[in-house]
Amino acid sequence: MDGMIGGSGDREAMLQVARELRGEIRAGRWLDRTTGMARGMVQGNLVVLPSEYAADFQKFCERNPKPCPLIGMTKPGDPGVPVLGDDIDLRTDLSCYRVFENGTATGEVSDISRYWRDDMVGFVLGCSYSFEEALMQDGLIIRHLEKGTKAYVYLTNVPTEPSGPFSGPTIVSMRPFTPPDAIRAIEITSRFPDVHGAPIHFGDPSMIGIEDIANPYSGQPPEIRPGEVPVFWACGVTPQIVLEEAKVPFAITHKPGHMLVTDRLNAEFSTT
């Protein structure tokens, strides 16, 4: 896709790239991951639920801001998220969705228009792609981007704080760094609380229940080089395992790596 990978140029140029990519996704011409695409622009994780569960899930996000930083929420039945973009349509603007029925993922689709109902409420959660740009701007190497793969994602034993039917363990994404670079990464990501913020752990993975670092919950096995330590950030895939445990009758999420590309700049989510 020529021109779809943006740099850190002026706002209008980056906004145009984001809208063009969203248009390609909406038209069904881009079905791949959005990792590394429309750089400079915020991407989001998605959860869609019937309105009867919306208040509990909103409170779940408020109680668990690390894995579930809520950056946009729709009105019942309205697929638009004006705070993130004037023309966003949650029914069509992600390249792949996961459909859940009674806590089980029953399918993947590229358009959820036929599943959308008047009582549906969409939640958009901040994504680590935003702080990855800040890490790269500071000269840090992101291994999974270097390898052209999804982030390394793991299931932990770190509990989330429950709300209504929603509870479960925290999912994390991992990036390996040398200790000095890990310190820099912690400092940088601390400035982005709305897109997961600082890591929840670094070093020995068994301390958060990860027994085999070579066997991720999602993604390819990582390459951790001599002298590097794994650094773990709370991940927006967490709601998907929470939905499995809640067993709500119906829900929709993004497929990991297939995010909502918004009209907001990553820089807008930095505290400095």
GUFINU-191334 format. One record per atom (N, C-alpha, C): residue number from 1; atom name; x, y, z. Coordinates in steps of 0.001 Angstrom, whole numbers, plus 500000, padded with zeros to 6 digits. Layout:
<recs>
NUM,CA,X,Y,Z
...
</recs>
This chain:
<recs>
1,N,500839,498814,500000
1,CA,500000,500000,500000
1,C,500877,501240,500000
2,N,501095,501783,498858
2,CA,501962,502948,498748
2,C,501381,504103,499544
3,N,502274,504742,500322
3,CA,501879,505931,501050
3,C,501118,505680,502332
4,N,500905,504398,502685
4,CA,500113,504121,503862
4,C,500934,504139,505143
5,N,502248,504047,505042
5,CA,503063,504111,506239
5,C,503539,505533,506385
6,N,502990,506228,507378
6,CA,503294,507633,507563
6,C,504499,507833,508441
7,N,505073,509007,508373
7,CA,506174,509358,509245
7,C,505690,510320,510300
8,N,506566,511191,510764
8,CA,506216,512141,511807
8,C,506159,513541,511230
9,N,505568,513699,510053
9,CA,505479,514986,509403
9,C,504393,515842,510000
10,N,503867,516790,509229
10,CA,502866,517692,509768
10,C,501548,516966,509981
11,N,500714,517581,510809
11,CA,499479,516935,511225
11,C,498564,516601,510059
12,N,498405,517516,509108
12,CA,497485,517287,508005
12,C,497921,516106,507141
13,N,499218,515963,506934
13,CA,499717,514841,506137
13,C,499460,513520,506847
14,N,499702,513496,508168
14,CA,499468,512263,508930
14,C,497987,511942,508995
15,N,497160,512977,509138
15,CA,495718,512775,509170
15,C,495213,512201,507847
16,N,495757,512685,506757
16,CA,495357,512172,505449
16,C,495710,510699,505310
17,N,496897,510326,505768
17,CA,497310,508919,505705
17,C,496353,508047,506524
18,N,496004,508510,507734
18,CA,495099,507742,508591
18,C,493742,507556,507921
19,N,493215,508624,507334
19,CA,491896,508536,506702
19,C,491926,507681,505439
20,N,493028,507745,504699
20,CA,493153,506898,503521
20,C,493208,505424,503919
21,N,493958,505125,504979
21,CA,494042,503741,505445
21,C,492682,503257,505931
22,N,491990,504099,506679
22,CA,490654,503721,507149
22,C,489707,503494,505975
23,N,489846,504310,504937
23,CA,489026,504119,503742
23,C,489318,502812,503043
24,N,490585,502435,502991
24,CA,490952,501153,502384
24,C,490381,499987,503193
25,N,490435,500113,504516
25,CA,489886,499065,505379
25,C,488370,498986,505192
26,N,487706,500132,505178
26,CA,486248,500165,505046
26,C,485789,499551,503723
27,N,486596,499760,502689
27,CA,486256,499223,501366
27,C,486621,497752,501217
28,N,487259,497183,502237
28,CA,487639,495784,502179
28,C,488896,495510,501383
29,N,489653,496561,501098
29,CA,490883,496377,500311
29,C,492111,496167,501188
30,N,492006,496429,502496
30,CA,493126,496177,503414
30,C,492606,495302,504541
31,N,493063,494046,504583
31,CA,492597,493080,505560
31,C,493704,492642,506507
32,N,494871,493236,506375
32,CA,496040,492839,507161
32,C,496089,493623,508470
33,N,497129,493347,509271
33,CA,497343,494081,510508
33,C,497628,495558,510217
34,N,497417,496392,511232
34,CA,497734,497819,511116
34,C,499010,498165,511877
35,N,499737,497158,512304
35,CA,501017,497370,512977
35,C,501948,498187,512089
36,N,502473,499276,512626
36,CA,503420,500101,511881
36,C,502796,501022,510854
37,N,501470,501007,510728
37,CA,500786,501822,509738
37,C,500381,503172,510329
38,N,500237,504177,509446
38,CA,499773,505517,509850
38,C,500514,505995,511090
39,N,501820,505957,511029
39,CA,502624,506330,512193
39,C,502360,507776,512593
40,N,502369,507980,513880
40,CA,502049,509288,514417
40,C,500608,509400,514873
41,N,499753,508448,514443
41,CA,498329,508493,514770
41,C,497975,507411,515798
42,N,497073,507756,516694
42,CA,496616,506812,517716
42,C,495808,505683,517075
43,N,496111,504453,517482
43,CA,495290,503308,517121
43,C,494643,502768,518395
44,N,493515,502070,518235
44,CA,492781,501630,519412
44,C,492336,500192,519359
45,N,492258,499572,520547
45,CA,491617,498276,520735
45,C,490108,498499,520807
46,N,489346,497462,520512
46,CA,487889,497598,520468
46,C,487185,496519,521276
47,N,486139,496941,521989
47,CA,485180,496031,522616
47,C,483786,496571,522323
48,N,482891,495714,521849
48,CA,481503,496089,521591
48,C,480612,495150,522397
49,N,479686,495753,523167
49,CA,478821,494981,524055
49,C,477384,495482,523987
50,N,476417,494629,524310
50,CA,475047,495121,524484
50,C,475001,496149,525617
51,N,474102,497108,525520
51,CA,474069,498229,526459
51,C,473845,497783,527906
52,N,473208,496638,528119
52,CA,472965,496195,529494
52,C,474265,495897,530242
53,N,475354,495680,529502
53,CA,476651,495407,530131
53,C,477581,496626,530103
54,N,477133,497716,529486
54,CA,478022,498854,529238
54,C,478495,499520,530526
55,N,477605,499747,531472
55,CA,478000,500432,532701
55,C,479031,499630,533477
56,N,478826,498319,533562
56,CA,479792,497471,534270
56,C,481138,497467,533555
57,N,481115,497417,532210
57,CA,482393,497394,531504
57,C,483083,498747,531589
58,N,482338,499827,531531
58,CA,482948,501148,531697
58,C,483635,501246,533060
59,N,482975,500753,534086
59,CA,483573,500766,535420
59,C,484790,499840,535468
60,N,484720,498720,534757
60,CA,485877,497819,534697
60,C,487083,498559,534115
61,N,486863,499329,533054
61,CA,487952,500101,532458
61,C,488495,501130,533443
62,N,487602,501803,534159
62,CA,488035,502813,535127
62,C,488846,502187,536255
63,N,488500,500965,536628
63,CA,489217,500287,537713
63,C,490525,499659,537244
64,N,490659,499476,535928
64,CA,491854,498814,535369
64,C,492425,499651,534230
65,N,492910,500863,534535
65,CA,493355,501773,533478
65,C,494623,501333,532760
66,N,495406,500457,533356
66,CA,496618,499982,532664
66,C,496258,499112,531454
67,N,495517,498013,531629
67,CA,495182,497203,530458
67,C,494025,497775,529638
68,N,493184,498618,530260
68,CA,491960,499081,529589
68,C,491822,500604,529647
69,N,492762,501349,529082
69,CA,492655,502805,529096
69,C,491591,503275,528102
70,N,490456,503708,528612
70,CA,489308,504054,527771
70,C,489524,505427,527138
71,N,489580,505464,525783
71,CA,489795,506727,525078
71,C,488595,507134,524230
72,N,487599,506267,524119
72,CA,486401,506600,523361
72,C,485297,505609,523652
73,N,484044,506121,523678
73,CA,482883,505273,523972
73,C,481711,505801,523166
74,N,480925,504893,522593
74,CA,479801,505309,521768
74,C,478508,505381,522574
75,N,477524,506042,522012
75,CA,476165,505970,522530
75,C,475538,504678,522008
76,N,474556,504125,522722
76,CA,473930,502878,522251
76,C,473418,503000,520815
77,N,473827,502036,520003
77,CA,473376,501982,518615
77,C,474125,502868,517656
78,N,474965,503758,518160
78,CA,475708,504697,517303
78,C,477122,504165,517089
79,N,477513,503840,515854
79,CA,478850,503298,515605
79,C,479935,504364,515494
80,N,479576,505624,515637
80,CA,480552,506699,515518
80,C,481228,507012,516844
81,N,482474,507510,516735
81,CA,483235,507923,517919
81,C,483830,509306,517615
82,N,483024,510375,517679
82,CA,483489,511699,517253
82,C,484747,512189,517960
83,N,484949,511765,519209
83,CA,486134,512209,519939
83,C,487413,511683,519298
84,N,487296,510636,518489
84,CA,488472,510038,517845
84,C,488529,510281,516340
85,N,487430,510754,515757
85,CA,487410,511013,514317
85,C,485996,511239,513831
86,N,485803,512246,512989
86,CA,484456,512626,512557
86,C,483747,511544,511762
87,N,484498,510752,510984
87,CA,483850,509803,510078
87,C,484054,508349,510472
88,N,484483,508099,511708
88,CA,484732,506717,512131
88,C,483433,505934,512231
89,N,483470,504707,511726
89,CA,482341,503785,511817
89,C,482886,502459,512350
90,N,482553,502151,513589
90,CA,483103,500951,514222
90,C,482637,499662,513561
91,N,481629,499727,512717
91,CA,481133,498521,512048
91,C,482030,498082,510899
92,N,482802,499009,510341
92,CA,483523,498728,509094
92,C,484996,499105,509118
93,N,485454,499820,510147
93,CA,486750,500491,510066
93,C,487895,499748,510719
94,N,487704,498480,511073
94,CA,488796,497624,511509
94,C,488952,496504,510488
95,N,490174,496086,510255
95,CA,490402,495107,509193
95,C,490023,493687,509586
96,N,489865,493422,510884
96,CA,489385,492107,511317
96,C,488826,492198,512733
97,N,487647,491621,512911
97,CA,486970,491586,514200
97,C,486848,490136,514667
98,N,486709,489977,515992
98,CA,486397,488670,516571
98,C,484997,488720,517180
99,N,484199,487710,516910
99,CA,482838,487613,517435
99,C,482829,486590,518570
100,N,482264,486994,519716
100,CA,482177,486124,520889
100,C,480715,485826,521197
101,N,480424,484556,521468
101,CA,479101,484142,521905
101,C,479252,483293,523156
102,N,478643,483763,524239
102,CA,478725,483067,525526
102,C,480168,482778,525929
103,N,481025,483744,525672
103,CA,482417,483646,526085
103,C,483325,482886,525139
104,N,482802,482416,524022
104,CA,483603,481664,523065
104,C,483747,482453,521773
105,N,484972,482563,521278
105,CA,485195,483213,519988
105,C,484677,482289,518893
106,N,483654,482739,518186
106,CA,482991,481876,517204
106,C,483290,482251,515764
107,N,483999,483350,515541
107,CA,484304,483714,514166
107,C,485101,484990,514062
108,N,485664,485198,512874
108,CA,486383,486428,512555
108,C,485812,486977,511256
109,N,485538,488279,511243
109,CA,484932,488919,510076
109,C,485603,490267,509850
110,N,485457,490803,508643
110,CA,486046,492103,508318
110,C,485008,493226,508311
111,N,483763,492904,508655
111,CA,482681,493892,508689
111,C,481632,493364,509662
112,N,481228,494183,510624
112,CA,480262,493702,511620
112,C,478898,494369,511461
113,N,478642,494943,510302
113,CA,477358,495626,510086
113,C,476178,494709,510360
114,N,476274,493445,509940
114,CA,475135,492534,510108
114,C,474950,492104,511565
115,N,475976,492321,512393
115,CA,475868,491981,513806
115,C,475428,493173,514657
116,N,475513,494370,514091
116,CA,475259,495571,514870
116,C,473776,495688,515205
117,N,473504,496088,516453
117,CA,472130,496264,516903
117,C,471972,497644,517539
118,N,470741,498040,517764
118,CA,470467,499353,518336
118,C,470930,499488,519775
119,N,471220,498366,520424
119,CA,471664,498433,521820
119,C,473178,498258,521966
120,N,473908,498241,520845
120,CA,475353,498026,520920
120,C,476086,499289,521387
121,N,477065,499092,522273
121,CA,477923,500176,522755
121,C,479369,499787,522471
122,N,480102,500689,521823
122,CA,481500,500435,521495
122,C,482448,501142,522455
123,N,483502,500446,522847
123,CA,484546,500993,523709
123,C,485872,500926,522948
124,N,486566,502044,522849
124,CA,487880,502073,522217
124,C,488921,502302,523308
125,N,489891,501428,523361
125,CA,490922,501466,524391
125,C,492266,501834,523771
126,N,493067,502599,524509
126,CA,494386,503000,524026
126,C,495261,501808,523691
127,N,496213,502024,522801
127,CA,497047,500941,522246
127,C,498523,501285,522388
128,N,499326,500261,522601
128,CA,500765,500459,522790
128,C,501471,500975,521542
129,N,500819,500910,520374
129,CA,501444,501462,519178
129,C,501804,502927,519383
130,N,501038,503632,520216
130,CA,501306,505053,520451
130,C,502626,505257,521177
131,N,502854,504501,522259
131,CA,504115,504721,522958
131,C,505285,504090,522216
132,N,505020,503102,521342
132,CA,506119,502548,520546
132,C,506745,503615,519658
133,N,505909,504508,519118
133,CA,506461,505574,518297
133,C,507407,506442,519118
134,N,507016,506765,520354
134,CA,507874,507585,521217
134,C,509173,506856,521545
135,N,509108,505548,521746
135,CA,510330,504779,522009
135,C,511272,504825,520805
136,N,510701,504659,519623
136,CA,511538,504676,518418
136,C,512124,506057,518163
137,N,511367,507101,518453
137,CA,511884,508457,518275
137,C,513077,508718,519190
138,N,513135,507989,520303
138,CA,514267,508125,521229
138,C,515394,507162,520884
139,N,515264,506456,519763
139,CA,516338,505590,519291
139,C,516274,504158,519774
140,N,515214,503778,520471
140,CA,515096,502403,520946
140,C,514565,501507,519827
141,N,515062,500285,519791
141,CA,514660,499313,518772
141,C,513538,498449,519329
142,N,512424,498384,518592
142,CA,511297,497535,518982
142,C,511440,496223,518213
143,N,511727,495150,518921
143,CA,512112,493893,518291
143,C,511032,493347,517360
144,N,509768,493345,517792
144,CA,508750,492742,516927
144,C,508542,493556,515660
145,N,508740,494886,515735
145,CA,508668,495691,514518
145,C,509873,495436,513625
146,N,511024,495262,514255
146,CA,512235,494923,513513
146,C,512053,493599,512763
147,N,511322,492667,513383
147,CA,511107,491348,512794
147,C,509862,491293,511907
148,N,509057,492363,511925
148,CA,507843,492378,511117
148,C,506745,491471,511633
149,N,506653,491332,512977
149,CA,505646,490467,513580
149,C,504772,491264,514536
150,N,503745,490609,515077
150,CA,502936,491205,516139
150,C,503761,491280,517420
151,N,503285,492092,518362
151,CA,503928,492148,519673
151,C,503856,490779,520349
152,N,504807,490522,521240
152,CA,504829,489278,521999
152,C,503874,489441,523190
153,N,502838,488610,523243
153,CA,501758,488781,524214
153,C,501686,487556,525124
154,N,501500,487814,526439
154,CA,501522,486738,527433
154,C,500355,486854,528403
155,N,499920,485701,528888
155,CA,498934,485610,529960
155,C,499669,485619,531298
156,N,499227,486443,532248
156,CA,499883,486530,533550
156,C,498947,486048,534662
157,N,499481,486060,535879
157,CA,498651,485774,537047
157,C,498283,487050,537787
158,N,498462,488198,537148
158,CA,498124,489482,537762
158,C,496627,489713,537589
159,N,495859,489770,538656
159,CA,494404,489884,538515
159,C,493980,491305,538148
160,N,492876,491398,537436
160,CA,492224,492687,537246
160,C,491223,492895,538379
161,N,490817,494145,538576
161,CA,489815,494441,539596
161,C,488439,494243,538981
162,N,487603,493403,539557
162,CA,486322,493054,538933
162,C,485329,494212,538890
163,N,484390,494090,537956
163,CA,483229,494964,537886
163,C,482092,494165,537272
164,N,481032,493943,538030
164,CA,479940,493120,537524
164,C,480458,491759,537086
165,N,480116,491322,535872
165,CA,480560,490006,535410
165,C,481994,489994,534898
166,N,482640,491155,534871
166,CA,483953,491255,534226
166,C,485091,491127,535231
167,N,485941,490128,535011
167,CA,487118,489895,535840
167,C,488030,488936,535095
168,N,489237,488803,535585
168,CA,490163,487862,534953
168,C,491590,488345,535057
169,N,492513,487603,534484
169,CA,493933,487959,534558
169,C,494297,489041,533552
170,N,495426,489668,533805
170,CA,495953,490706,532911
170,C,496790,490058,531813
171,N,496554,490500,530587
171,CA,497407,490138,529460
171,C,498468,491228,529325
172,N,499686,490847,528969
172,CA,500770,491822,528798
172,C,501433,491652,527434
173,N,502022,492734,526957
173,CA,502899,492665,525787
173,C,504325,492863,526267
174,N,505261,492216,525601
174,CA,506658,492226,526047
174,C,507563,492786,524957
175,N,508531,493589,525401
175,CA,509583,494078,524509
175,C,510919,493915,525231
176,N,511896,493262,524614
176,CA,513190,493087,525283
176,C,514100,494298,525081
177,N,514804,494672,526136
177,CA,515755,495783,526078
177,C,516954,495467,526967
178,N,518059,496113,526695
178,CA,519168,496095,527655
178,C,518712,496876,528889
179,N,519306,496647,530068
179,CA,518861,497384,531261
179,C,518862,498905,531099
180,N,519901,499527,530512
180,CA,519822,500987,530349
180,C,518663,501414,529446
181,N,518431,500648,528362
181,CA,517318,500984,527473
181,C,515968,500714,528146
182,N,515910,499706,529002
182,CA,514671,499434,529731
182,C,514308,500607,530630
183,N,515309,501193,531275
183,CA,515067,502363,532124
183,C,514537,503518,531289
184,N,515131,503741,530119
184,CA,514640,504793,529230
184,C,513209,504506,528788
185,N,512936,503242,528477
185,CA,511594,502877,528034
185,C,510562,503125,529134
186,N,510922,502828,530364
186,CA,510018,503072,531489
186,C,509748,504570,531630
187,N,510790,505364,531529
187,CA,510636,506820,531650
187,C,509733,507373,530545
188,N,509960,506902,529316
188,CA,509192,507414,528170
188,C,507734,507011,528256
189,N,507469,505736,528498
189,CA,506082,505268,528483
189,C,505286,505774,529681
190,N,505967,506193,530738
190,CA,505270,506795,531877
190,C,504533,508064,531472
191,N,504944,508667,530365
191,CA,504302,509901,529897
191,C,503023,509622,529101
192,N,502677,508339,528927
192,CA,501525,507975,528094
192,C,500515,507126,528878
193,N,499933,507677,529951
193,CA,499010,506868,530763
193,C,497761,506437,530027
194,N,497359,507150,528974
194,CA,496144,506789,528244
194,C,496377,505706,527197
195,N,497621,505256,527047
195,CA,497919,504162,526111
195,C,498808,503133,526825
196,N,498356,502738,528014
196,CA,498942,501701,528871
196,C,500025,502210,529816
197,N,500697,503326,529501
197,CA,501637,503901,530451
197,C,502868,503063,530704
198,N,503412,503171,531921
198,CA,504647,502476,532286
198,C,504426,500968,532376
199,N,505491,500186,532254
199,CA,505356,498723,532376
199,C,504822,498316,533741
200,N,504251,497117,533803
200,CA,503822,496584,535098
200,C,504879,495655,535686
201,N,505893,495285,534880
201,CA,506930,494385,535382
201,C,508078,494348,534387
202,N,509294,494102,534902
202,CA,510412,493751,534028
202,C,511316,492772,534753
203,N,512037,491978,533966
203,CA,512895,490967,534562
203,C,512227,489600,534587
204,N,512427,488867,535673
204,CA,511991,487472,535797
204,C,510502,487315,535454
205,N,510163,486664,534335
205,CA,508759,486539,533942
205,C,507945,485657,534877
206,N,508594,484728,535591
206,CA,507841,483828,536457
206,C,507185,484576,537614
207,N,507675,485780,537925
207,CA,507100,486560,539020
207,C,505693,487053,538692
208,N,505327,487053,537410
208,CA,503955,487406,537040
208,C,503262,486217,536360
209,N,503770,485021,536655
209,CA,503084,483811,536225
209,C,503422,483314,534837
210,N,504446,483871,534213
210,CA,504850,483423,532873
210,C,505974,482397,533045
211,N,505659,481145,532826
211,CA,506626,480081,533087
211,C,507563,479843,531908
212,N,507119,480138,530692
212,CA,507938,479888,529507
212,C,507885,481102,528592
213,N,508908,481929,528655
213,CA,508935,483157,527861
213,C,508977,482858,526362
214,N,509404,481647,526000
214,CA,509478,481272,524581
214,C,508133,480850,524017
215,N,507117,480792,524873
215,CA,505801,480317,524449
215,C,504739,481372,524753
216,N,504609,482403,523911
216,CA,503661,483483,524189
216,C,502207,483042,524012
217,N,501315,483780,524635
217,CA,499869,483570,524484
217,C,499443,483885,523059
218,N,500096,484889,522449
218,CA,499812,485283,521071
218,C,501089,485842,520461
219,N,501267,485600,519176
219,CA,502452,486109,518489
219,C,503543,485054,518357
220,N,504594,485424,517658
220,CA,505715,484517,517434
220,C,506588,484412,518680
221,N,507344,483308,518856
221,CA,508307,483235,519954
221,C,509304,484392,519859
222,N,509623,485027,520968
222,CA,510478,486214,520925
222,C,511951,485871,520770
223,N,512694,486849,520293
223,CA,514154,486762,520314
223,C,514657,487707,521395
224,N,515175,487129,522472
224,CA,515754,487919,523555
224,C,517256,487680,523530
225,N,517992,488705,523239
225,CA,519429,488574,523012
225,C,520212,488655,524323
226,N,521442,488143,524333
226,CA,522259,488210,525555
226,C,522350,489649,526077
227,N,522178,489795,527372
227,CA,522251,491120,527989
227,C,520932,491867,528002
228,N,519871,491276,527443
228,CA,518565,491944,527427
228,C,517655,491366,528508
229,N,516714,492194,528957
229,CA,515700,491755,529914
229,C,514322,491980,529293
230,N,513367,491108,529583
230,CA,512007,491333,529082
230,C,511309,492407,529911
231,N,510599,493294,529217
231,CA,509846,494364,529874
231,C,508381,494191,529469
232,N,507482,494230,530458
232,CA,506088,493856,530229
232,C,505148,495031,530478
233,N,504322,495312,529469
233,CA,503295,496353,529575
233,C,501913,495700,529586
234,N,500978,496245,530355
234,CA,499585,495794,530283
234,C,499083,495967,528861
235,N,498232,495059,528414
235,CA,497862,494976,527000
235,C,496350,495042,526816
236,N,495938,495677,525722
236,CA,494527,495822,525392
236,C,493847,494557,524914
237,N,494578,493445,524877
237,CA,493944,492149,524593
237,C,493282,491599,525864
238,N,493600,492189,527008
238,CA,493043,491724,528288
238,C,491530,491556,528247
239,N,490756,492516,527686
239,CA,489292,492323,527682
239,C,488833,491054,526985
240,N,489633,490535,526066
240,CA,489186,489358,525347
240,C,489164,488121,526256
241,N,490156,488004,527115
241,CA,490120,486874,528049
241,C,489095,487128,529151
242,N,488871,488402,529472
242,CA,487833,488750,530439
242,C,486452,488397,529888
243,N,486238,488640,528594
243,CA,484963,488259,527972
243,C,484770,486748,527990
244,N,485844,486009,527807
244,CA,485747,484555,527853
244,C,485269,484092,529225
245,N,485771,484754,530266
245,CA,485394,484349,531620
245,C,484004,484864,531993
246,N,483626,486049,531478
246,CA,482319,486627,531804
246,C,481185,485881,531120
247,N,481489,485314,529954
247,CA,480482,484545,529193
247,C,479218,485360,528902
248,N,479404,486637,528562
248,CA,478238,487420,528146
248,C,477718,486824,526838
249,N,476413,486926,526594
249,CA,475835,486241,525432
249,C,476448,486642,524100
250,N,476832,487927,523972
250,CA,477336,488381,522677
250,C,478286,489551,522885
251,N,479383,489543,522142
251,CA,480349,490641,522187
251,C,481207,490587,520927
252,N,481822,491695,520620
252,CA,482728,491794,519473
252,C,483983,492540,519933
253,N,485140,492095,519452
253,CA,486396,492800,519711
253,C,487177,492924,518405
254,N,488288,493639,518466
254,CA,489236,493612,517353
254,C,490001,492291,517393
255,N,490530,491862,516283
255,CA,491517,490790,516285
255,C,492857,491430,516622
256,N,493634,490846,517540
256,CA,494907,491461,517909
256,C,495742,491830,516685
257,N,496229,493069,516693
257,CA,497028,493578,515589
257,C,496214,494315,514541
258,N,494901,494137,514566
258,CA,494006,494780,513599
258,C,493235,495872,514345
259,N,493799,497067,514385
259,CA,493318,498095,515277
259,C,492466,499142,514556
260,N,491781,499968,515357
260,CA,491082,501131,514823
260,C,492089,502267,514668
261,N,492266,502750,513450
261,CA,493148,503893,513190
261,C,492313,505162,513352
262,N,492723,506042,514252
262,CA,491938,507232,514581
262,C,492547,508484,513942
263,N,491878,509611,514187
263,CA,492369,510900,513716
263,C,493140,511656,514793
264,N,493426,511010,515900
264,CA,494149,511659,517002
264,C,495645,511373,516876
265,N,496458,512371,517211
265,CA,497904,512227,517175
265,C,498403,511587,518460
266,N,499418,510736,518332
266,CA,500029,510162,519519
266,C,500496,511253,520498
267,N,501006,512345,519941
267,CA,501526,513426,520771
267,C,500458,514018,521674
268,N,499200,513917,521278
268,CA,498103,514442,522093
268,C,497907,513641,523366
269,N,498452,512440,523425
269,CA,498255,511563,524570
269,C,499465,511550,525502
270,N,500433,512413,525233
270,CA,501611,512517,526098
270,C,501342,513569,527170
271,N,501806,513307,528381
271,CA,501622,514252,529484
271,C,502678,515349,529481
272,N,503650,515293,528557
272,CA,504682,516335,528503
272,C,504705,516955,527127
</recs>
